[in-house]
């Protein structure tokens, strides 16, 4: 149940971020490209997985996005999982947020 709740949070956060990014770029959210939405889904999924202490794997990213009701291009989860492999994601998140 926690995983589904976090998935719902991820979907809402991705939608809000897309709207905010669109507003900052003066582009309506409906005009944000699918590739940018896919990237946001993966980024939020990776952050949630990190926060939960779970592996940032292709399967876990896909599971979280599907639990949020999202669908993305098949290559994005694999790309993000490979990009995060061996990286200190925790430090990256702390650096960006100052905490």
Secondary structure, 3 states (H helix, E strand, C coil): CHHHHHHHHHHHHHHHHHHHHHHHCCCCHHHCCHHHHHHHHHHHHHHHHHHHCCCCCHHHHHHHHHHCCCCCCHHHHHHHHHHHCCCCHHHHHHHHHCC
